[in-house]
C-alpha cells in the first residue's frame, strides 16, 4: 500500500511515518508538507528507501486532490482541524482516496460526518479523529460496550503535561487546539441529550498514576459528539481534561476573551484573539526546570453499566508521550484500511468501524499498553 502523511514532518505525523516505514505491509510513504525542508530532514533522518517527499499547500484544493491521486490512504496531521479538517477530507473524497486524521475539534467533526454518504458513493473509507483522544479512547468505549450487556455512562478524563509539547509553542497546532477547546460553550452528552456547558466549568480532581491529582474540566472534544451516535442507550458521555502547568493561563485567556477565533478590529487591522494568545504563550519566560511537570500525558475512561443484571464499573488507563500516543493509532488505522480490514465505506469515528481487539493488539505490539480494571459498581 502507498500512504501519504500530510503534515507528516510534525510531532505526531513523524511518529506515524516511522511506524508506516517499519511495516512490511506498506510499500511506500510520501511525506506531504508545505515545509518541504522539514519533510526532507525527516526523510534523511529515517533513511528508508520507502520514503519520498512532496511539497503540498493544504489551503489549495487542487494541490490536495492532485497529491492524493494514486495514494491508497492519506493521513492528515494538518491542524488546527477547526480550520483544515473539512476541506482536506473533501479533497480526499474528490480524489477517491481513503482518509485518516486526528481531528480533535468537535465542530468540524459534526460537519465531516455529514459527508458519510458522499464518501460512500465515492468508495472511500474515512476514519476521523483517530489519535489518542479522540481515537484510542473511542475504541475503548466500544470495547467497554462489547464487554457489557448495557453501558450507561462513559466518562473520559485526561491530563496533558505542558512539557509534553515538542518544538516552538507559538507554531504548534496542538496549542491552538488547546486554546480553542476552552472557548465558549462546549457539547457534552448529559441525561441522554446533547447539551452545551461552559468550557472549563465542572472542575474536579482526578488521580492519575504518574501525574497524581490533577484538575480536569469540561472542554470541547469530539468524544461526546460522536459516541452516542454509535453506542445506543447511553445516559452520559462526558469529556474533562486539563493541561498541567497551563490551566491557570488558559483560564485567564478565556476570561480575557483571548480564546475566541472571531476577528478583533484594531488600529493596525484585524487579528484573531486566539492568535494573540498563542503568541503570548511563546513569549512567556522560561520557568525553573525544577518546577516543571514531567513530560507525560495520561488518559482514562471510566465506563459503568451492567452485565447479567449486575452493575459493573470498568476503568481504562494509559500513559505516555503525546507524539507516539497520537501518531501510532493513526498509522494502525491507515494500515487497517489499506489492508482491507475495514469493509464499510463512508465517514466514521473510530468507535464506528474499528475492531477493538485488532486495534488494541496492534497498539500493544508497538508498546502502547492499556490497563483495564473491573469491579462491581
Secondary structure, DSSP 8 states (H G I E B T S, - for coil): -EEEEETTTSHHHHHHHHHHHH-TT--EEEEEES-HHHHHHHHHHH--TTEEEEE--TT-HHHHHHHHTT-SEEEE--S-HHHHHHHHHHHHHHHT-EEEE----HHHHHHHHTTHHHHHHHT-EEEES-BBTTBHHHHHHHHHHHHSSEEEEEEEEEEEETTS--S-GGG-HHHHHHHHTTSSEEEEEETTEEEEEETT-S-EEEEETTTEEEEEEE---SHHHHHHHHSTT-SEEEEEEEEETTHHHHHHHHHHTTT--SEEEETTEEEEHHHHHHHHHHHS----GGGS--S-EEEEEEEEEEETTEEEEEEEEEEE-HHHHHHHHHHHHHHHHHTT-----EEEEGGGT--HHHHHHHHHHTT---EEEEEE-
